[in-house]
Amino acid sequence: MIQEGAPVTFRCRLRAGGPSGDVDTVAAMAGAMVGAAVGMSGLDVRLQAWSACLNGRDTFRRNDLVALAHQLK
């Protein structure tokens, strides 16, 4: 578990492509893994502001994702 406020270096290498070339899904999975590892406090101010724009076809937003993540702990 990463301590709150501790500096974090996270490296992730995924191989994308294959027959379907589904690179955007692989990028989303990598982002999800990093987000799960560092949490909101691990994002700099710019990324925290950008994350406020996240939505899933206007049915859920960042706060919904954060609430879901807290349920998984």
RODREN-708358 format. One line per field, with one value per residue (C-alpha): x, y, z. Coordinates in Angstrom, 1 decimal. Example, Ala and Ser with C-alpha at 12.3 -4.5 7.8 and 13.67 -1.06 7.14 Angstrom:
xx	c(12.3, 13.7)
yy	c(-4.5, -1.1)
zz	c(7.8, 7.1)
// end
This chain:
xx	c(0.0, 1.3, 1.4, -0.6, 1.7, 4.6, 6.3, 5.4, 7.1, 4.9, 6.1, 3.8, 4.6, 1.8, 1.9, -0.8, -1.9, -2.6, -5.4, -7.9, -5.4, -7.3, -4.8, -7.3, -8.6, -5.0, -4.3, -7.5, -6.4, -2.9, -4.5, -6.8, -3.9, -1.9, -5.0, -5.6, -2.0, -1.6, -5.2, -6.4, -3.7, -1.1, -2.3, -0.9, -3.2, -3.5, -4.5, -7.0, -8.6, -8.7, -10.2, -13.3, -14.2, -14.4, -17.7, -19.2, -21.8, -23.1, -24.3, -21.4, -18.6, -15.4, -17.1, -19.0, -15.7, -14.1, -17.1, -16.8, -13.1, -13.8, -16.3, -13.6, -11.1)
yy	c(0.0, 3.5, 5.9, 9.2, 11.9, 9.6, 10.2, 7.5, 6.2, 3.9, 2.2, 0.2, -1.5, -3.1, -4.6, -3.2, -4.2, -7.6, -8.5, -6.0, -3.1, -2.1, 0.4, 2.7, 0.0, -0.9, 2.8, 2.9, -0.2, 1.3, 4.5, 2.5, 0.6, 3.8, 5.5, 2.5, 2.6, 6.3, 7.5, 11.0, 12.4, 11.0, 13.2, 16.7, 19.7, 19.7, 16.0, 16.5, 19.4, 17.3, 14.3, 16.5, 16.3, 12.5, 11.0, 7.9, 9.0, 11.5, 8.6, 8.8, 11.2, 11.2, 11.2, 8.0, 6.3, 7.5, 6.1, 2.8, 2.6, 3.2, 0.3, -2.0, -1.4)
zz	c(0.0, -0.9, 2.0, 1.6, 0.3, -0.5, -3.8, -6.3, -9.4, -11.4, -14.6, -16.7, -20.0, -22.0, -25.4, -27.6, -31.1, -32.3, -34.7, -33.4, -32.7, -29.7, -28.4, -26.8, -24.5, -23.5, -22.7, -20.6, -18.7, -18.1, -16.8, -14.5, -13.0, -12.4, -10.9, -8.6, -7.5, -6.8, -6.1, -6.5, -4.3, -6.7, -9.5, -10.0, -10.1, -13.9, -14.0, -11.1, -12.9, -16.1, -14.3, -13.4, -17.1, -17.2, -18.0, -19.4, -22.0, -19.4, -17.1, -14.6, -13.7, -11.7, -8.3, -9.3, -10.2, -6.9, -5.0, -6.8, -6.0, -2.3, -2.3, -3.7, -0.8)
// end
